[in-house]
Amino acid sequence: MKCPICKSENVRVLDKRNRTKGIYRRRECEDCLTRFSTHEFVVTKSLDKHLLEMMERRK
């Protein structure tokens, strides 16, 4: 993860919360002290469909 402001990779997670639609993380850049949030979620249906299509093409 890179800081959106200074592009540093020295970012730490301050808080992590599980939500119904994914994971919410509060982060802080250790170089410029900017705080920002990320929202992570898993898309399974479209990935499964994509993998099935790829397997059918190989046959």
Jmol script that loads the backbone (N, CA, C; Angstrom):
load data "model"
ATOM      1  N   MET A   1       0.850  -1.166   0.000  1.00  0.00           N
ATOM      2  CA  MET A   1       0.000   0.000   0.000  1.00  0.00           C
ATOM      3  C   MET A   1       0.896   1.229   0.000  1.00  0.00           C
ATOM      4  N   LYS A   2       0.565   2.196  -0.860  1.00  0.00           N
ATOM      5  CA  LYS A   2       1.314   3.447  -0.930  1.00  0.00           C
ATOM      6  C   LYS A   2       0.447   4.600  -0.441  1.00  0.00           C
ATOM      7  N   CYS A   3       1.091   5.578   0.142  1.00  0.00           N
ATOM      8  CA  CYS A   3       0.402   6.795   0.583  1.00  0.00           C
ATOM      9  C   CYS A   3      -0.091   7.551  -0.649  1.00  0.00           C
ATOM     10  N   PRO A   4      -1.352   7.983  -0.651  1.00  0.00           N
ATOM     11  CA  PRO A   4      -1.861   8.722  -1.811  1.00  0.00           C
ATOM     12  C   PRO A   4      -1.255  10.123  -1.964  1.00  0.00           C
ATOM     13  N   ILE A   5      -0.623  10.626  -0.925  1.00  0.00           N
ATOM     14  CA  ILE A   5      -0.052  11.972  -0.967  1.00  0.00           C
ATOM     15  C   ILE A   5       1.425  11.956  -1.380  1.00  0.00           C
ATOM     16  N   CYS A   6       2.246  11.230  -0.619  1.00  0.00           N
ATOM     17  CA  CYS A   6       3.694  11.260  -0.868  1.00  0.00           C
ATOM     18  C   CYS A   6       4.221  10.001  -1.565  1.00  0.00           C
ATOM     19  N   LYS A   7       3.358   9.018  -1.777  1.00  0.00           N
ATOM     20  CA  LYS A   7       3.693   7.768  -2.479  1.00  0.00           C
ATOM     21  C   LYS A   7       4.678   6.879  -1.717  1.00  0.00           C
ATOM     22  N   SER A   8       4.840   7.137  -0.442  1.00  0.00           N
ATOM     23  CA  SER A   8       5.710   6.317   0.394  1.00  0.00           C
ATOM     24  C   SER A   8       5.052   4.963   0.662  1.00  0.00           C
ATOM     25  N   GLU A   9       5.866   3.935   0.837  1.00  0.00           N
ATOM     26  CA  GLU A   9       5.345   2.612   1.170  1.00  0.00           C
ATOM     27  C   GLU A   9       5.372   2.343   2.675  1.00  0.00           C
ATOM     28  N   ASN A  10       5.783   3.334   3.464  1.00  0.00           N
ATOM     29  CA  ASN A  10       5.815   3.207   4.920  1.00  0.00           C
ATOM     30  C   ASN A  10       4.449   3.581   5.489  1.00  0.00           C
ATOM     31  N   VAL A  11       3.496   2.673   5.339  1.00  0.00           N
ATOM     32  CA  VAL A  11       2.124   2.905   5.774  1.00  0.00           C
ATOM     33  C   VAL A  11       1.755   1.841   6.793  1.00  0.00           C
ATOM     34  N   ARG A  12       1.106   2.253   7.860  1.00  0.00           N
ATOM     35  CA  ARG A  12       0.686   1.282   8.870  1.00  0.00           C
ATOM     36  C   ARG A  12      -0.827   1.336   9.056  1.00  0.00           C
ATOM     37  N   VAL A  13      -1.381   0.233   9.516  1.00  0.00           N
ATOM     38  CA  VAL A  13      -2.818   0.132   9.763  1.00  0.00           C
ATOM     39  C   VAL A  13      -3.087   0.558  11.200  1.00  0.00           C
ATOM     40  N   LEU A  14      -3.977   1.536  11.363  1.00  0.00           N
ATOM     41  CA  LEU A  14      -4.342   2.017  12.692  1.00  0.00           C
ATOM     42  C   LEU A  14      -5.544   1.267  13.248  1.00  0.00           C
ATOM     43  N   ASP A  15      -6.480   0.941  12.360  1.00  0.00           N
ATOM     44  CA  ASP A  15      -7.722   0.311  12.792  1.00  0.00           C
ATOM     45  C   ASP A  15      -8.255  -0.558  11.666  1.00  0.00           C
ATOM     46  N   LYS A  16      -8.829  -1.707  12.018  1.00  0.00           N
ATOM     47  CA  LYS A  16      -9.412  -2.617  11.033  1.00  0.00           C
ATOM     48  C   LYS A  16     -10.781  -3.039  11.540  1.00  0.00           C
ATOM     49  N   ARG A  17     -11.789  -2.902  10.667  1.00  0.00           N
ATOM     50  CA  ARG A  17     -13.148  -3.297  11.046  1.00  0.00           C
ATOM     51  C   ARG A  17     -13.768  -4.127   9.939  1.00  0.00           C
ATOM     52  N   ASN A  18     -14.362  -5.233  10.335  1.00  0.00           N
ATOM     53  CA  ASN A  18     -15.077  -6.070   9.379  1.00  0.00           C
ATOM     54  C   ASN A  18     -16.490  -5.535   9.228  1.00  0.00           C
ATOM     55  N   ARG A  19     -16.896  -5.353   8.001  1.00  0.00           N
ATOM     56  CA  ARG A  19     -18.250  -4.887   7.683  1.00  0.00           C
ATOM     57  C   ARG A  19     -18.932  -5.961   6.849  1.00  0.00           C
ATOM     58  N   THR A  20     -20.214  -5.805   6.634  1.00  0.00           N
ATOM     59  CA  THR A  20     -20.940  -6.800   5.845  1.00  0.00           C
ATOM     60  C   THR A  20     -20.475  -6.814   4.392  1.00  0.00           C
ATOM     61  N   LYS A  21     -20.032  -5.683   3.893  1.00  0.00           N
ATOM     62  CA  LYS A  21     -19.601  -5.606   2.496  1.00  0.00           C
ATOM     63  C   LYS A  21     -18.095  -5.665   2.325  1.00  0.00           C
ATOM     64  N   GLY A  22     -17.343  -5.949   3.380  1.00  0.00           N
ATOM     65  CA  GLY A  22     -15.894  -6.037   3.243  1.00  0.00           C
ATOM     66  C   GLY A  22     -15.169  -5.601   4.494  1.00  0.00           C
ATOM     67  N   ILE A  23     -13.936  -5.155   4.301  1.00  0.00           N
ATOM     68  CA  ILE A  23     -13.071  -4.745   5.409  1.00  0.00           C
ATOM     69  C   ILE A  23     -12.741  -3.267   5.250  1.00  0.00           C
ATOM     70  N   TYR A  24     -12.834  -2.541   6.344  1.00  0.00           N
ATOM     71  CA  TYR A  24     -12.527  -1.123   6.406  1.00  0.00           C
ATOM     72  C   TYR A  24     -11.232  -0.980   7.198  1.00  0.00           C
ATOM     73  N   ARG A  25     -10.229  -0.302   6.619  1.00  0.00           N
ATOM     74  CA  ARG A  25      -8.965  -0.097   7.324  1.00  0.00           C
ATOM     75  C   ARG A  25      -8.627   1.394   7.353  1.00  0.00           C
ATOM     76  N   ARG A  26      -8.239   1.858   8.520  1.00  0.00           N
ATOM     77  CA  ARG A  26      -7.766   3.228   8.700  1.00  0.00           C
ATOM     78  C   ARG A  26      -6.255   3.142   8.705  1.00  0.00           C
ATOM     79  N   ARG A  27      -5.585   3.916   7.844  1.00  0.00           N
ATOM     80  CA  ARG A  27      -4.135   3.831   7.680  1.00  0.00           C
ATOM     81  C   ARG A  27      -3.476   5.187   7.910  1.00  0.00           C
ATOM     82  N   GLU A  28      -2.169   5.128   8.220  1.00  0.00           N
ATOM     83  CA  GLU A  28      -1.402   6.353   8.410  1.00  0.00           C
ATOM     84  C   GLU A  28      -0.035   6.190   7.763  1.00  0.00           C
ATOM     85  N   CYS A  29       0.358   7.197   7.002  1.00  0.00           N
ATOM     86  CA  CYS A  29       1.691   7.218   6.406  1.00  0.00           C
ATOM     87  C   CYS A  29       2.687   7.633   7.483  1.00  0.00           C
ATOM     88  N   GLU A  30       3.746   6.864   7.631  1.00  0.00           N
ATOM     89  CA  GLU A  30       4.735   7.175   8.663  1.00  0.00           C
ATOM     90  C   GLU A  30       5.683   8.285   8.239  1.00  0.00           C
ATOM     91  N   ASP A  31       5.693   8.633   6.949  1.00  0.00           N
ATOM     92  CA  ASP A  31       6.583   9.699   6.471  1.00  0.00           C
ATOM     93  C   ASP A  31       5.923  11.076   6.541  1.00  0.00           C
ATOM     94  N   CYS A  32       4.715  11.212   5.981  1.00  0.00           N
ATOM     95  CA  CYS A  32       4.063  12.534   5.953  1.00  0.00           C
ATOM     96  C   CYS A  32       2.910  12.649   6.950  1.00  0.00           C
ATOM     97  N   LEU A  33       2.609  11.564   7.691  1.00  0.00           N
ATOM     98  CA  LEU A  33       1.590  11.520   8.734  1.00  0.00           C
ATOM     99  C   LEU A  33       0.158  11.718   8.220  1.00  0.00           C
ATOM    100  N   THR A  34      -0.044  11.533   6.925  1.00  0.00           N
ATOM    101  CA  THR A  34      -1.383  11.608   6.356  1.00  0.00           C
ATOM    102  C   THR A  34      -2.171  10.370   6.749  1.00  0.00           C
ATOM    103  N   ARG A  35      -3.433  10.564   7.117  1.00  0.00           N
ATOM    104  CA  ARG A  35      -4.314   9.438   7.438  1.00  0.00           C
ATOM    105  C   ARG A  35      -5.330   9.276   6.321  1.00  0.00           C
ATOM    106  N   PHE A  36      -5.594   8.023   5.955  1.00  0.00           N
ATOM    107  CA  PHE A  36      -6.567   7.746   4.909  1.00  0.00           C
ATOM    108  C   PHE A  36      -7.211   6.401   5.162  1.00  0.00           C
ATOM    109  N   SER A  37      -8.326   6.151   4.491  1.00  0.00           N
ATOM    110  CA  SER A  37      -9.082   4.912   4.674  1.00  0.00           C
ATOM    111  C   SER A  37      -9.050   4.081   3.401  1.00  0.00           C
ATOM    112  N   THR A  38      -9.096   2.775   3.583  1.00  0.00           N
ATOM    113  CA  THR A  38      -9.255   1.869   2.452  1.00  0.00           C
ATOM    114  C   THR A  38     -10.427   0.956   2.752  1.00  0.00           C
ATOM    115  N   HIS A  39     -11.143   0.592   1.699  1.00  0.00           N
ATOM    116  CA  HIS A  39     -12.273  -0.317   1.811  1.00  0.00           C
ATOM    117  C   HIS A  39     -11.982  -1.490   0.895  1.00  0.00           C
ATOM    118  N   GLU A  40     -11.936  -2.682   1.449  1.00  0.00           N
ATOM    119  CA  GLU A  40     -11.605  -3.874   0.681  1.00  0.00           C
ATOM    120  C   GLU A  40     -12.802  -4.815   0.666  1.00  0.00           C
ATOM    121  N   PHE A  41     -13.091  -5.363  -0.497  1.00  0.00           N
ATOM    122  CA  PHE A  41     -14.178  -6.316  -0.596  1.00  0.00           C
ATOM    123  C   PHE A  41     -13.823  -7.376  -1.621  1.00  0.00           C
ATOM    124  N   VAL A  42     -14.429  -8.525  -1.485  1.00  0.00           N
ATOM    125  CA  VAL A  42     -14.157  -9.659  -2.356  1.00  0.00           C
ATOM    126  C   VAL A  42     -15.293  -9.799  -3.356  1.00  0.00           C
ATOM    127  N   VAL A  43     -14.927  -9.934  -4.612  1.00  0.00           N
ATOM    128  CA  VAL A  43     -15.902 -10.177  -5.670  1.00  0.00           C
ATOM    129  C   VAL A  43     -15.731 -11.635  -6.082  1.00  0.00           C
ATOM    130  N   THR A  44     -16.720 -12.461  -5.748  1.00  0.00           N
ATOM    131  CA  THR A  44     -16.583 -13.887  -6.032  1.00  0.00           C
ATOM    132  C   THR A  44     -17.363 -14.338  -7.256  1.00  0.00           C
ATOM    133  N   LYS A  45     -18.530 -13.789  -7.476  1.00  0.00           N
ATOM    134  CA  LYS A  45     -19.363 -14.246  -8.579  1.00  0.00           C
ATOM    135  C   LYS A  45     -18.708 -13.997  -9.928  1.00  0.00           C
ATOM    136  N   SER A  46     -18.235 -12.804 -10.157  1.00  0.00           N
ATOM    137  CA  SER A  46     -17.644 -12.503 -11.456  1.00  0.00           C
ATOM    138  C   SER A  46     -16.329 -13.256 -11.644  1.00  0.00           C
ATOM    139  N   LEU A  47     -15.584 -13.469 -10.585  1.00  0.00           N
ATOM    140  CA  LEU A  47     -14.342 -14.224 -10.687  1.00  0.00           C
ATOM    141  C   LEU A  47     -14.635 -15.672 -11.044  1.00  0.00           C
ATOM    142  N   ASP A  48     -15.617 -16.285 -10.399  1.00  0.00           N
ATOM    143  CA  ASP A  48     -16.000 -17.657 -10.715  1.00  0.00           C
ATOM    144  C   ASP A  48     -16.437 -17.770 -12.165  1.00  0.00           C
ATOM    145  N   LYS A  49     -17.216 -16.835 -12.626  1.00  0.00           N
ATOM    146  CA  LYS A  49     -17.690 -16.840 -14.006  1.00  0.00           C
ATOM    147  C   LYS A  49     -16.509 -16.723 -14.966  1.00  0.00           C
ATOM    148  N   HIS A  50     -15.583 -15.844 -14.647  1.00  0.00           N
ATOM    149  CA  HIS A  50     -14.406 -15.646 -15.477  1.00  0.00           C
ATOM    150  C   HIS A  50     -13.556 -16.925 -15.539  1.00  0.00           C
ATOM    151  N   LEU A  51     -13.370 -17.578 -14.400  1.00  0.00           N
ATOM    152  CA  LEU A  51     -12.577 -18.810 -14.376  1.00  0.00           C
ATOM    153  C   LEU A  51     -13.242 -19.924 -15.168  1.00  0.00           C
ATOM    154  N   LEU A  52     -14.564 -20.036 -15.072  1.00  0.00           N
ATOM    155  CA  LEU A  52     -15.286 -21.045 -15.847  1.00  0.00           C
ATOM    156  C   LEU A  52     -15.147 -20.798 -17.343  1.00  0.00           C
ATOM    157  N   GLU A  53     -15.220 -19.547 -17.748  1.00  0.00           N
ATOM    158  CA  GLU A  53     -15.060 -19.209 -19.158  1.00  0.00           C
ATOM    159  C   GLU A  53     -13.657 -19.569 -19.643  1.00  0.00           C
ATOM    160  N   MET A  54     -12.658 -19.310 -18.823  1.00  0.00           N
ATOM    161  CA  MET A  54     -11.278 -19.649 -19.200  1.00  0.00           C
ATOM    162  C   MET A  54     -11.098 -21.155 -19.333  1.00  0.00           C
ATOM    163  N   MET A  55     -11.683 -21.924 -18.423  1.00  0.00           N
ATOM    164  CA  MET A  55     -11.564 -23.378 -18.470  1.00  0.00           C
ATOM    165  C   MET A  55     -12.257 -23.942 -19.702  1.00  0.00           C
ATOM    166  N   GLU A  56     -13.393 -23.358 -20.085  1.00  0.00           N
ATOM    167  CA  GLU A  56     -14.106 -23.829 -21.273  1.00  0.00           C
ATOM    168  C   GLU A  56     -13.311 -23.538 -22.529  1.00  0.00           C
ATOM    169  N   ARG A  57     -12.603 -22.448 -22.586  1.00  0.00           N
ATOM    170  CA  ARG A  57     -11.797 -22.092 -23.750  1.00  0.00           C
ATOM    171  C   ARG A  57     -10.629 -23.064 -23.935  1.00  0.00           C
ATOM    172  N   ARG A  58     -10.086 -23.576 -22.841  1.00  0.00           N
ATOM    173  CA  ARG A  58      -8.928 -24.486 -22.916  1.00  0.00           C
ATOM    174  C   ARG A  58      -9.304 -25.866 -23.424  1.00  0.00           C
ATOM    175  N   LYS A  59     -10.573 -26.228 -23.335  1.00  0.00           N
ATOM    176  CA  LYS A  59     -10.990 -27.565 -23.753  1.00  0.00           C
ATOM    177  C   LYS A  59     -11.017 -27.718 -25.247  1.00  0.00           C
TER     178      LYS A  59
END
end "model"
wireframe off; spacefill off
backbone 0.3
color backbone group
